[in-house]
């Protein structure tokens, strides 16, 4: 599928940095088996929103801001206030150059459309009347679908070659470009250098782009949509693992080969306009007034949401003192993922009984496992994609059962390939159609059941006790769970049950790499129930009572049902506790479904479970739509509040955090992952043609790795329209995430100073950062460059830490 070399590809010194910059500007896209949210602006975090918007609109003609009418509507309804607009304007380069009235008037008119800088294919289309951009996309897409195929295609492309080398063989036999009018293209391909980096250099010389910034290379990759993003994913994971992958560079060389061939054919007609295009690429990126206005309106919408959140936090129940400890032992403590969907269920669960306490932690629970399931050779990375697995696990089944399951799985795959094969598909439908009548009827009536829980997972290799104790202590400290243990501590991962949805893994746990969190929860519960581990924890200052039972569970975010893996352990001494727990979870599920049904227009509390089994349902749940905040603080700050499933909740008690190691972990891992999620929803809503997956009703799976919208075109990455829109309006307000932390300012600044890439997210406005004070109120706003200002002063009065004391 990819071509990996032991060393970085050889490139001319004057182009290597430009190529690398272009590659880094493309967001990676994982395959359908493990779809994870990715920040589509990952390569632009060093720029402001307005600068990025200017760059993107130059290269694609697409705005990354919402239509002005969206902002105007929020101003008219009072959601965005005069104060929000004034504060956002005061914080922008437009301050002093535009009045508040002028800004409000600008919100009532859409900016003039901007034409993208033309590529050579664009210019050739104008000169010849032939739609060369579409043909180039179609031919590259047809080749890439076969090359990247992961087992879907019945006739697969040869493997074992890099993308560029394989394409040169393919393109020499592809007559479509020449039939369309690109003379001698097969011979042109045959004459190309055999190494992609040299081909790029040769094309660059022909096209005169040696002194052009990497924005031209970026534009070509951007024009290839999901294919470039999938290739970037191969590059990204290789870099993470200490390897080098040339696939995305190969793809750039292929795209440039078409540009060079078209330029040679139409040079006389294209040359003057091509020089203008090169000049446009050389021009510095200076945001136009329209881009700055869009940035101000976007910031005003976010300030409105921050004001709403601040007012809500200020109303939290202040009855419990800051240093108070539990008078009565909790009956159940339940650790859920920080996912915004967990907030709704946690609140419902806590309302079931005063003895229920919950906490939030990243859903892989600190155990980065590479897992092989039953009857599978596929190794699933159940951890954030930014990390490498440190544990290796598999499903605990006998060799005989595993062998039988593998034979059954192979039979199912073979039968599936037979019924899709060109020589048998029509005969299959005619002969076997009646057999499928019952299955189709069951699907139409939503009668299908859910798959039974898999067998218990286990570590492939036994770990030394010292390592186990260290892992257990690290996780418990990161959870701020080191004392006052309940009789049952529920470790609850999450997953989603859906039918007929190619993008199903996008609804799973992002912290588990687009898989459910059951494996991680069960591994952790097993670890924490081991008596030698508990004895070792005593030396770490963590005393777990003898009667505390760690129990794994899985929260189905589509049905709000919780599966308990009580068969994994001996629960004889906790029969009554388990019976109560199951009643409380069932009650919480009913409450959560009733609340969620108000957002799912076609649903009622009873119909939500049926929707998860409905193969025609395009919105079985809303996923993380609506996410707008990340709160790292003790649960008491939010326990009395309804956050409407809009906030990531991470339990954090800074007084228990020696050396602020947990705070550093939160800011550099969960916050970054949450920002990827938030900005993927943002990009899929504001620029769906670039960063969205299109209409789910038109999706066709290609290669097992992604979807096309319709029967051709570019691979689509990002979220489907139905994930952010309810058919009448947006179900997700595209707002950059507000991060709210209860911790000393000095500690936060020191961490940001040590992590420039995280600091850049806040400095350039991709995230907003706030401090909760001792009263649980949003007191200070990060203003950039390690300076802070009082919350609500419009960004004025920012005082560097050294001056603030």
N, C-alpha and C positions, 0 to 999 in steps of 0.2 A: 504493500500500500504506500509505503514511503521509501525514500532513499536516504540512508543515514551514513554520513562519512565520519571518520574519526577526527577530522580536523576541519576548521572553518574553510569554506570555499575560497579559492584564490580569486581575488578581484583587483582590478586596477585601483591604485591608491586614490585617484581622484573621484571614483564612483562608489567605493565601498561604503563610505559614511552616508552618502545620499540614499543608497539602496537600503541600508540598515534603518535609516530614519523613516523611509517609506514603509518598510515592513513593520516597524514598531507602531506606526500610525494605524495599522489595521487591527481591529479587535479579533481575538480568536473565537472560533465557534466549535464546540464539541459535537460529537455525533449523537444521533437520536437515542442511543442506548444509555447515554449518561449526559443528557443536556443540562448544562449549568448556566446560571445567569452570568453574563459578562458585561462589563462597562463598555459600551460602544465607543466611548471617548477615552479609552485607556491610554492611547498614545498622545493625547492632548492635555493631560493633567497639568503640564507645565505652562499652559496658556489659560487665559481667562475665558469665560463663556462667550463674550463678544468676539474675541479673537478666533476662537474655535468656530463660531458661527460664520464668521467672514471666510475662514479657510474652507469650510465645508460647502458653503454656497458658491464659492469660486469654482470648486472642483466638480460639483454635481448639480448646481442650480436648486438645491433643496435647503429649506430653512430648518434649523433644529429648534426653533421656538414655536410655540403654539400660534395659531392664527390670532391676530389682534382681537377679533370678535370674542374669543374665549376670555381674554383679559378684561375686555370692555364689559362683558356680561357679569363678571365677578365684581367689577367696580360698581355697576348699576345696582346689583343686588345687595351691596354693602359688605360683601366678604372682604374685598380689598378696600381699605379705608383711605381717606386723605392722608392720614398719618403714615400709613404703610408706603404710599407713593412718595411722600416727602422724604422719608428716611432712605428709601432705595435711591432716590434721585440725589440726595446729599452724599451718598456713598459712591457715586458713579463719576466717570469723566465728564458727564453732561452737566454736573453741578456748576451753576453760574452761567451756563450757555443756553439753558432751557428752563422756562418757568414751569410751575406745576400745572397751570392751565394748558400750556402747550403740550405737556406730556399727556394730559387727559384727552386733549383733542387728537393727538397722534394715535391713541388707543382706539379711536373710532374709525381709522382708515387703515386698510391693508397696505403694506409697503409694495413698491413696484417690484415685479418679478425680476430676478437676476438670471441672465443666461450664463451657463457654465463656460469656462474657458474650453474651447473646442479641442478635441483630440484630432489626430490625423484622420481617423475613421469618420469623425463628425464632418470634417472639411471635405472628405472624399464623397460623403453622401450628398452634400450640397452641390459638389461639382458634377457628379455623375447621375444623381437621381436614384442610385441604388442604396438600399438601407444597409450600409456596411457595418455600423455598430451592432445592429441586431444579428447580422450574419456571423460576425466575429464571436459574439456572446454565445450563439447557438452552436457553432462548431467547437469552441473550447468547452462548452458545457457538455456536449455529446461525448467528447473524449474523456473529460474529467469524470463523468458519471460511471464509465466503465473502468477507468483506472483506479478510482477510489472505492469501488464497490466492495462491500463487506459480506457478500454472500447472497444478496438479493437476486442478482442477474443470473439467468439460466446459462447464458453464454458469456463467460467472463473474459476480461482482457488479460493478456499475459502478465505475470508478476515477475518481480526480481529486478526491475529496472527503475531508475529515477523517473520522475514525471517528464522532464525535458527529453531524455533519451527515448522514452516510450512514445512521446508525441511526435518526434521526428520520423519515426517509423510509421506511425498512424497517418500523419499529415501528407506523407509522400504518396499515399494511396487514397486519400480523401479528395474526390474530384469536385466536391460541392463549391469551393471557392472559385475554381476555374470556370465551372459552369455558370456561376453568377457573374463572371467577368474579370476576375483577378488573374491575369495572364501569367502562365508559367509559375504558379505558386508552388507546385510540387517540386520543381527544380530549384526554386529559391530556398525551400526548406532543406533540400539535399545539400545545398552549398553553405548552409549555416555552420558556424563552429560547433564542435561536438560538446563543448562545455558551456553551460548556461551563462556563467559569469562573462565568458569571452563573447558570447552572442549578444549580451546586453551592451558590452563595450563597443562592439561593432555597430550595433543599431544606434547607439548614442552618437557615434561619430558620423554616421550617415545623416542622422536627424539634426545634428548640430546642438545637442543638449548637454554637452560637457560642462557648461557653466551654469546650467539651470538648476535651481534648488530641487530637492527631492520631491517637491509637490507634484511634479509630472508623473513620477513613478507611483506616488501615492494615488493620483487620479486614476491611473490605469488599473491598479489593484482594486480601488473603490468601484470601478465600473464592472468588476467581475463578481460583485456581491458575495454570496455565501461561499463560492469556491475559493476566493482569496481568504476568507475568514477561516474556512476549514484548513487550508494549507498553513495559515498562521498558527492554528492550534497545534499542528504537528511541530512547527518551529518552537512554539512556546513550551510545550511539554518536553521537547528535546533539551532546550536550554535549562529548564528546571532540573532535569535529570543529569546534566553535565555532558550532554551530547550535542551534536550539530545536525540539523536537518535542512536540506537545501530546497525542499518542495516549493515553498513560497517564492524563492528566487527563480526556480525553474518556471513557475507560472508567470512571473513578470517577464522572463525571456520570451515565453510563448506569445504573450500579448504584444510585446514589442516587435516580434517578428511580423505580425500582421500590420502593425503601424509602418514598419520599414517597407514592406511589400507595397502597401497602398501609396506611400510617399513616392516610391520609385515610379509607380505607374501614373500618378497624377501630379508629379512634381511641378510642372510648369503652371498648372492652375492653382496649386496649393501654396506655393512658396511665399507669396506676400502675406497671406492670412496666417500661415504657420509662424512667420517671424513675429507677427502681432501676438500670437498665442504664447510664444516663448517670452516675449517682453512682459506679458501679464503674469507669467509664472515667476519672473525675476522680481516683480514689484513687491515691496515689503507688505506684510499683512497688517494693515491698519483698519480697524473696524469702521464701517460707515456709520453715519448717524442712525440709520434704520436698525443696524445690528445693536448699537448701544441702547436705543430705545427698547428693543426687544429684551435686552439684558436687564434693564431697569424694571420693566413690567414683570419679568420673571422673578426678579428679586422681591418685588412688592408682593407677589402672590405667596412667596415663601415666608416673608415677614408676617403676612396675615395668618398663615398656619402656625408660625412660631408664637405669635401673640395668643392664638387660641390655645395652644398647648401650655403656655406659661400660665394663663388664667385657670386652666384645668388643674395643673399641678399645685397652684396656690390654694385650691379648694380641698386638697387632700386632707384626710382626717389627721389632725395634729395631736390627737389625744394621747398617743403613745410616745413617751419620751425617746429622745435619740438613743440613749444608752440602755433602754429597757430590754430585759430579757424575758423569755417566756415563763410565766408563772406555772402554767400547766403544760405537761408534755404533749406535743402534737400527736394525734393518732396516725396521721399520714403526712409525710413530706414527699412531694412529687417534683422531680426535675424534668422540665420540658425544654424543648428547643427554643431559642430566642425568636424564632419565626413569628411573624405578626399574627398568623392564624392561631398560634398557641395562646396568644393573649386572651382571645375570646373564650377558649375552653378553660384556661386557668381561672379566669374570673368566675365562670359558671361552676367549676369544681370547688372553688373556695367557698361559694355560697351554699354548698350542699351541707356543710357542717363546720362548726367552729374549730373542730380538731384537724381541719385540712389546711396545710400550708404548701405553697408552691414556690419554685424558684426557676430561673431561666439560665440556660447555658447552651453554648453551641452544640447542635444536635449530634455531632459525632462523638461527643462526650470525652474528648481528649484522647481517644484511641484511634489513631490513623491506620486503618486496616485495609490490606489487600485481601479480598475475600473471594473464594471459589465456592459457588453454590452446588447443590445436588445436581447430578447429571449434567455438569457444565465444565468446560475447560476455560471459560471466560473468567478472567481475573478482574473483579470489580474493585475500583478504588473508592472505598467508602470513607472519604475524607475530603477536606477542601482541596480544590485543584491547585492551589498555591503550594501545597505541601507534598512531600514524598512519603509513601507508607512506611511505617516503622514496625508494623505487626503483620503477620500473615495468618489468615484463618480459613477454615473450610467448614462445610456442614458435617455434623457428626452423624454419619450413617455407616452401616456395615458395607463391606465390599460387595456383597451379593445384592443388596438393595440399590447401591449406586450403579452397579453394572446393569441391573434390570431397568432402572430409570433412564440410563444412557441409551439402551436399545430402544425403549419406548420413544424417547426424544428424537432419535435418528429416524425412526419410522414416521413420526409426525412430520419431520422436515422433508423427508423423501416424498411423502404423500402430497405435501404442500407444493413441492416443486413440480410434481407430476401434473397436478390439476392446473398449474399456471403455464405449463409448457405449450409452445406453439402447436405442436403436433397432437396434443391431447386435450387442450382446454375446451374446445367446443363439444367434443365427444363426452368429456367429463360432465359438463353442465347438463347435457341431454340425458345421460344415464343416471347421474347421481343427484340431480336436482330435487326429486321427491324426498330423498333421504335428509336433505337440508331444510325441509319445510318446517320440521319441529324446532330446529335450531333458530331459524329466522323468526318463527312465531314467538319463541321464548325471548329472543332479543327485542322484538317489537313490544312485547308485553312487560319487558324489564324483569323477567323471572330468573335470570342467571344468578348464580351464587358467586361468592368470593373464594379465592384460592385459600386452602388451609395453610396455617403457619408452617414455615419450613422447620426441619429438624434443628436441634440446638447447634449453634456454631461453637467451634473450639479452635484454639491456637494450634497451628501446624506443628510448632516446636515448643517444648516446655521452656518457660523462662525461669531464670534463677530467682529465688525468693527476694533477694535485695532489689532486683529490677522491678518486680511486681509491687513491692512496698513503695518504691519510689514513684511508680506510675499512679498508684492509688492515692498517695499523699498529694501529689501534684494536682490531680483532678479534684479532690475534695477541697483543697485550698483554693483552687480557681473558682469553685462553686460557692465559696464562702460558707461551706458546710463542714465545720470542724468540731461542732459541739451540739448539745441538745438534740440528739438524733431521736426520731420517732420510732415506734415499733415496726412500721413499714416505711421504707424509703423506696418510692417508685421511680425508676429511671425510664422515662417515657420518650422514645423516639417518635418520629412521625413519617407517614407515607400517604399516598393517595390512590384510591381505587377508582379507575376510570376504564371505559371501554371504547375501542375504535378511535384512539387518539394517538397519532404519531408523536405528538409532543408531550406524551404522558410524563416522561422523566422530568420535564420542567416543573411539574407539580410536586415532585418528591423533595427530599431534604437537600438543599444546596450545600450544607455543611458536610453531607455524606456523598458529595460528588454526583448528585442527580439520582441517588438511590434512596430507598427507605432507611430509616435509622434503627431498624430492629436488631441488626447484627451487632452494631456498636453498643446498644443498650444491654443486650444479653451478655456480651463479653464483659462489660463493666460490672454488671450485677454479679456474675459468676466470680469475678476477681474479688469484689468487696465482700463476698460471703465466705471466702476462704479463711479459716481460722488462723493459719500461720501469717497471712497478710494482716489480719486485725492485730495480732500480737506485735507485728513489726510496726504498725501504725502508732502504737503506744509510745515507742521511742521517738516518733515524730511529733508527739504532743497531741495526737488525735485518739481519743478513747471512744470506741464504738461499743455501745452496750451489748451484752450477750444476747438479749432478746430482739435486737434490731435485725430485720430481714430486708435485704436488698432485692427488689423484684423488678424485672424488666417488663416493659409494655410498649405498645405501638398505637399511637393516635392516628386514626384514619381521618385526614383533614377534609375528605369529601363527605363522609357520613357522620363524623364526630363520634364514632364508636371506638372504644379502646380495647385492644386485645391484650390480655395478661398472659405472660409466659410462665405461669405458675408450675407447669410440669417440669420446668428446668431445675427446680430445687425442691427440697423437703419443706413443705409448708404445714406439717402436722401441728406445730405449736401455734399457728396463726389462723386457724380455721375461721374463728369469729371475726378477726380483723379483715380477712379476705372477703367474707360475706358482706361486711359493711362497705368495704372498698368498692365492690362490684355494684352495690346499690347506689353509692355516691357517684360513681362514674356514669352509670346509666342516667341518673338524674341530670348530671352535668351535660351529657350528650343531648338530652332533650332541650335543655335551655340553650345550648350553643346552636343547635339546628334551628330553633325558633328565631334566634337573633340573626343568623346568617340568611334565613329564608327571606328576610326583608330586603336583602340586597339582590337575591336571585329572584327576579320578577316572576318567573313561571313556577317558583317552588313554594311549597308549604313545608312545615316541619316534618310531615310524614313523607312527602315526595322526594326529599333530598337523597335518601338512601336509594330510592328507585332510580334517580337521575344518574347515580354512579354506575348503574348497570345498563343504561340506555345507550345503545350504539349510535343513536341520532342526536344525542345531547352535546351541543358545542360549548356549553358553559356548566359543567358539573360542579364547579366551584370557581371562586375568583382568584385562587392562588394568593399571591402577595400584592394584588392590586390594592391601591390605597396607602401603601407604606409611605410614611413621611418622617418618622423619627426613630432614633435609637437611644434608649435610655439605659445607662449603666449606673445603678444605684440600689440601695436596699429595697426589697419588695414593699416595705411599709410606705414608701413614697408614692406608690401607684396602686396599692391593693384596694383602696376604697374608690377607685376611679374606673369609669368605662372609657377605654381608649379606642373603642370601635374597631379593633383589629388593624390599627394603623401604625403601631409601634413595635419595634424589636425591643424585647425586655431582657437585659442581662443583669442578673443579681451581682452586686459588687458592694463590699463593705471595705472602704479604704483603710480603716483602722486595723483590720486583720491582715492587711497586705504588706508584709515586711519587704522593704526595698522597692515597693511598687512594681513588682515583677508581674503580678496579675493585671494591673492597669496597663502595663506595656503590652502584654499579650492581647488584651481587649482592643486597644487602639490600633494595633498592627495586624490583627487577624480578623476577629468578628466584625469590627467596624468596616474594614476594607471589603470583606465579603458582602456585608449589608449594602455598601455603596455600589458594588457591582450589580446587586439585585435592583436597587432603587434606580440606578441610571439605565439599566436595561429596560425597565418599565418606562422610564422617561423617554428614551430614544425610540421605543416601539410606538409610543403615543405621538411624539412630536414629529418624527421623521420616519414613518412606517415604510416608505418606499426604499429607504436605505438600510434601516436597522430593525424592521419588522418582518414577520413571516407571512404577512398577507392574510387572505381570507381562508379560514380553516375548511370551509365547505369545498374549496377548490384544490385542496392539498393532494399531491401524489408523492409517495415516498420514492426516493431515488437512491440506489446503492445501499440502502439501509442506514445511510448516514444523515440524510436531511430530506427536506421537502421542496417540491416545485409548486408554484401556484399555477395550476392548470397542467397541461401536458408538455410544457417546455419552458424555456427561459432560464433565468439564473437560479441557483440554489438560494433559498431564503433562510436567513438566520434571524434570531430574535423571537419575539412573541407574536402570536397570531392576533389579528384584529379583535377577535372575540375575547381575548384575555384582558383587553383594556377598554372595550367599548360594549355597551349593552344593546346596540342597535339603534338607539335614539341619541345617546350622548355618552361622554366618557365616564367609565366606571372607575378610572384611575386619574387623579389629578397629578400631572407630571411635575413633581416638586423634588428638588434636590434634598437629600436627607439632612435633617437636623440632629446632631449628636449631642446628647445631654448627659453630662458626667458629674457625679458627686465625688470630687477628689480635690486635693490642694492644687492650686494653679501652678505652683513651682514644679510639682511632680509632672504635670501634663506638659509643661514647656520643656522640661529636660528630656522627656520621651520624644517629643516632636523634633527637638534639635538633633537627636540621635538617628532619626528616621526621616531623611529629606523627602522621600517619595510620599510618605504619609502627610508630612507637613505641607507638601505642594497641593494636596487635595483640599486642605483647609485654606491655604494662602490664596489659591486661585478660585475659590468659591464653589468647588464641586461638592463640598460638604460645609455645613455650618457647625460651629462648636460652641457649646454653652456650659457653664458651671452651675450646678445646684448648690445653694448655700446650706447652712445648718438648719434652716427652716424648711428645706425642701423646695425652694423657689429658684427659678431661673434668674440668676443674679448678674452674670457677666457673659459677654459675647466676645469670642475670639475675633480680633480685627486684622490678623495677618502679621507675619514676621514676629511672632511671639509677643504681640501686644494685645491688650484686652480693653474693653470699654464696658461701662455699666449697661445692662440690658435695657433697651428701649430708648437710648439717647441718640439713635440714628447713626451710630458709628462714630460720633464725635467724642472727643475727650479720651481717645485711646491712650493708654499709658503703658509703656514697656514695663516688663516685670521688674527690672532693676530699679525703676523709679517708683514702682508701686509698693515695693517692700515685701 
